[in-house]
Amino acid sequence: MPRHPFQSVPVPAHQAAALAERGLRFGLVDLDDEAQCAAWLRADLRGFYGDDPDDGEIADRFTPFRDSRLAAVWDDSAADPATPVATVSSWPTRLTTPGERDVEAWAISSVTVAPTHRRRGIARGLLEAELAAARAHGAPFAVLTVSEATIYGRFGFSPAAFTASLAIEQRRATWTGPVPDGRVHLVERTALRQQAPDIERRARRGVPGEIDRWPRLWDRMFALTADSKKDAGSLRAVRFDDADGEPQGFALYRVAEQGSDFTKHRVTVTELIAATPDAYAALWRYLLDLDLVSEITVDLRSVDEPLRWQVADARAVRTTDVTDHLWARILDVPAAFAARGYAAEGSLVLDVDDPDGIAGGRYLLTTDADGAGECVPLDGDAPAGAAHLALDARALGSLYLGGVSASTFAAAGRITEQSPGAAVAADAVLRSPIAPRLSIWF
Ligand SMILES: CC(=O)SCCNC(=O)CCNC(=O)[C@H](O)C(C)(C)COP(=O)(O)OP(=O)(O)OC[C@H]1O[C@@H](n2cnc3c(N)ncnc32)[C@H](O)[C@@H]1OP(=O)(O)O
C-alpha cells in the first residue's frame, strides 16, 4: 500500500498515450508488487552504472523508495519486459529558504532511460509528467541534483545552490579562530546516529538550499546499512557539546595512510554539521589539530565557508571545485515568494517568461522592513518607484535562494532591467546573507 497520498498521483493520461503510441507502457510502480519494485530498483541502479544488487540486498536498498512515488516505462516487446526501460522517483520535501523559512518542493530523482531506448523522448515524457504531478500536488518548486548540467534547463530548471570541495593543507592551516567553551567528544557512531537528525534540523534552518534527509541516508552516512557496513571500521565520529552539555554539532571522518610516511595521513571529512558557530569552530579546530595529518579534504561545503577566515594562512584552504548542485524549477511564483524572507524593504515587478506556460506572467513582489514579502500577479503597469525586471523562469529559479545576483544576471544578458538600477534594487531585496548550499546528493 502506498503510505502517502502523493504516491498515487497518476501519470498524465496524455503522456501515457504518447508513449503507448510507441509501444511503451508508462505508469506508476505498484508498491505492493515486490517483483515490480525489485525490477524498478535494478533498472534504476543499471541506469547509473551501479552494481546489480543480489536478491538479499534488494529489500534494504529499496527501503527509501517505499516513501517515494515511483514511475516507470516498460517495453513489452523487450527481451526482459519485466524490467523497466525508464525510471523516475519523486517525493515532497521541505526546502530551506532565506530568512530561516522553508517551502515545499517536489524532489525528483532516479531519472534513467535504458541505453537501448535513449534519445526517443522518453526522459522528456518523464520530466513533463513529474512537473504535472508536482503541480497537482501543489508544490511551488520542483528540485533535483543533476548528473549533467546540460539536461534540465530545457524543462525550466536552473542552478539555485552551489557547493565547494576543499583541500586543506593541515599544517599551514593553524587555527586562529575562536576557542569556544564546550567540549569535543569522540563518540560511538551508532549513538550519534540517533542524535544527528536533530542537530542537522537546527543547523539547516539558516542554510537556504538544504532539503530533508531521510532515514536510510542517515544510516548510510553512519555506515549502518548493509552496503556501507564494510566501510564502518574506518569511520570516526566526534560530537561537540556546548558548555551546558547540549550536543550542537558533529563530524564524521576517515583517516588514511599515505605511503610509508606516518606523518602524512589524509583525512576525508564525510560530514561536518554545526548548529552553532561555536560547534563549527570547535569541530574544525579539532580536525586541524589532529596529529600525523598532512591534508584534509571535504566535499559539498559552502562556497563561502567561515573556515577560510579562521586559519593563519587562508591559502592553506584551497577550493578544488565549485559546482552547481541544487537545481530548482519554479512552478508557482506567488507561493514561492511568500515562503522566503527578504533582506530589505522594496517593491519589485517581475515579468516572467516561461515557454512551458507554467510560471509566466507579471508579478509584484512587495517586501517590508521585517523581511516578510507578498507576491501577487499584476495586471496593469508597474507601480511608480518599483524596480522592474524581465527574466525567464530559469533565471528566477536561480535568483530565488539569493545565491546568484540579479546584477550578475543582468551583466550576462539573462535579465533585462525595465527600470534603471532595477538589478541592484533587486539584489538588496533578494540577497541571502548565507550562501545557499545543498549538502547531500539525491
Ligand atoms: C535527477 C536525475 O536523476 S539526474 C540523472 C539523469 N540520468 C542519467 O544521467 C543516467 C544516464 N542517462 C540517461 O539515463 C538518459 O540518457 C537521460 C535520462 C539523461 C536522457 O534520456 P533520453 O530518453 O535519452 O532523453 P530524451 O530523448 O527524452 O531527451 C530529451 C531532451 O534532452 C536532451 N538530452 C538527453 N540527454 C541529454 C544529455 N545527456 N545531455 C544533453 N542533452 C540531453 C535531448 O537532446 C532532448 O532534447 P530536446 O527534447 O530539447 O530536443
The ligand as an SDF file (V2000), in Angstrom:
LIG
                    3D

 51 53  0  0  0  0  0  0  0  0999 V2000
   17.5050   13.9970  -11.4750 C   0  0  0  0  0  0  0  0  0  0  0  0
   18.3670   12.8490  -12.0160 C   0  0  0  0  0  0  0  0  0  0  0  0
   18.0350   11.7310  -11.8070 O   0  0  0  0  0  0  0  0  0  0  0  0
   19.8050   13.2110  -12.8560 S   0  0  0  0  0  0  0  0  0  0  0  0
   20.2560   11.7420  -13.6740 C   0  0  0  0  0  0  0  0  0  0  0  0
   19.9790   11.6790  -15.1480 C   0  0  0  0  0  0  0  0  0  0  0  0
   20.2570   10.3130  -15.5860 N   0  0  0  0  0  0  0  0  0  0  0  0
   21.4800    9.9080  -16.0410 C   0  0  0  0  0  0  0  0  0  0  0  0
   22.4220   10.6920  -16.1600 O   0  0  0  0  0  0  0  0  0  0  0  0
   21.6220    8.4310  -16.3280 C   0  0  0  0  0  0  0  0  0  0  0  0
   22.1970    8.1870  -17.7130 C   0  0  0  0  0  0  0  0  0  0  0  0
   21.4240    8.8650  -18.7720 N   0  0  0  0  0  0  0  0  0  0  0  0
   20.1530    8.5250  -19.0820 C   0  0  0  0  0  0  0  0  0  0  0  0
   19.5490    7.6650  -18.4640 O   0  0  0  0  0  0  0  0  0  0  0  0
   19.4910    9.2150  -20.2530 C   0  0  0  0  0  0  0  0  0  0  0  0
   20.4620    9.4880  -21.2190 O   0  0  0  0  0  0  0  0  0  0  0  0
   18.8060   10.5310  -19.8720 C   0  0  0  0  0  0  0  0  0  0  0  0
   17.7860   10.2780  -18.7680 C   0  0  0  0  0  0  0  0  0  0  0  0
   19.7910   11.5910  -19.3900 C   0  0  0  0  0  0  0  0  0  0  0  0
   18.0970   11.1060  -21.1130 C   0  0  0  0  0  0  0  0  0  0  0  0
   17.1080   10.1990  -21.5480 O   0  0  0  0  0  0  0  0  0  0  0  0
   16.5260   10.2210  -23.0410 P   0  0  0  0  0  0  0  0  0  0  0  0
   15.2770    9.4450  -23.0370 O   0  0  0  0  0  0  0  0  0  0  0  0
   17.5740    9.8400  -23.9920 O   0  0  0  0  0  0  0  0  0  0  0  0
   16.2030   11.7650  -23.2450 O   0  0  0  0  0  0  0  0  0  0  0  0
   15.1630   12.3220  -24.3030 P   0  0  0  0  0  0  0  0  0  0  0  0
   15.3000   11.5810  -25.5890 O   0  0  0  0  0  0  0  0  0  0  0  0
   13.8210   12.4010  -23.7200 O   0  0  0  0  0  0  0  0  0  0  0  0
   15.7320   13.7760  -24.4880 O   0  0  0  0  0  0  0  0  0  0  0  0
   15.0500   14.9090  -24.0090 C   0  0  0  0  0  0  0  0  0  0  0  0
   15.8540   16.1100  -24.3690 C   0  0  0  0  0  0  0  0  0  0  0  0
   17.0650   16.1090  -23.6030 O   0  0  0  0  0  0  0  0  0  0  0  0
   18.1940   16.1030  -24.4620 C   0  0  0  0  0  0  0  0  0  0  0  0
   19.1770   15.2380  -23.8200 N   0  0  0  0  0  0  0  0  0  0  0  0
   19.0240   13.9600  -23.4700 C   0  0  0  0  0  0  0  0  0  0  0  0
   20.1150   13.5040  -22.8620 N   0  0  0  0  0  0  0  0  0  0  0  0
   20.9760   14.5180  -22.8280 C   0  0  0  0  0  0  0  0  0  0  0  0
   22.2960   14.6640  -22.3480 C   0  0  0  0  0  0  0  0  0  0  0  0
   22.9360   13.6440  -21.7650 N   0  0  0  0  0  0  0  0  0  0  0  0
   22.8970   15.8630  -22.4740 N   0  0  0  0  0  0  0  0  0  0  0  0
   22.2590   16.8920  -23.0740 C   0  0  0  0  0  0  0  0  0  0  0  0
   21.0010   16.8000  -23.5540 N   0  0  0  0  0  0  0  0  0  0  0  0
   20.3770   15.6290  -23.4310 C   0  0  0  0  0  0  0  0  0  0  0  0
   17.7050   15.5860  -25.7760 C   0  0  0  0  0  0  0  0  0  0  0  0
   18.5060   16.0600  -26.8300 O   0  0  0  0  0  0  0  0  0  0  0  0
   16.2940   16.1260  -25.8140 C   0  0  0  0  0  0  0  0  0  0  0  0
   16.3180   17.4890  -26.1620 O   0  0  0  0  0  0  0  0  0  0  0  0
   15.0470   18.1960  -26.8590 P   0  0  0  0  0  0  0  0  0  0  0  0
   13.8080   17.4710  -26.3970 O   0  0  0  0  0  0  0  0  0  0  0  0
   15.0990   19.5860  -26.3390 O   0  0  0  0  0  0  0  0  0  0  0  0
   15.2750   18.0720  -28.3120 O   0  0  0  0  0  0  0  0  0  0  0  0
  1  2  1  0
  2  3  2  0
  2  4  1  0
  4  5  1  0
  5  6  1  0
  6  7  1  0
  7  8  1  0
  8  9  2  0
  8 10  1  0
 10 11  1  0
 11 12  1  0
 12 13  1  0
 13 14  2  0
 13 15  1  0
 15 16  1  0
 15 17  1  0
 17 18  1  0
 17 19  1  0
 17 20  1  0
 20 21  1  0
 21 22  1  0
 22 23  2  0
 22 24  1  0
 22 25  1  0
 25 26  1  0
 26 27  2  0
 26 28  1  0
 26 29  1  0
 29 30  1  0
 30 31  1  0
 31 32  1  0
 31 46  1  0
 32 33  1  0
 33 34  1  0
 33 44  1  0
 34 35  1  0
 34 43  1  0
 35 36  2  0
 36 37  1  0
 37 38  1  0
 37 43  2  0
 38 39  1  0
 38 40  2  0
 40 41  1  0
 41 42  2  0
 42 43  1  0
 44 45  1  0
 44 46  1  0
 46 47  1  0
 47 48  1  0
 48 49  2  0
 48 50  1  0
 48 51  1  0
M  END
$$$$
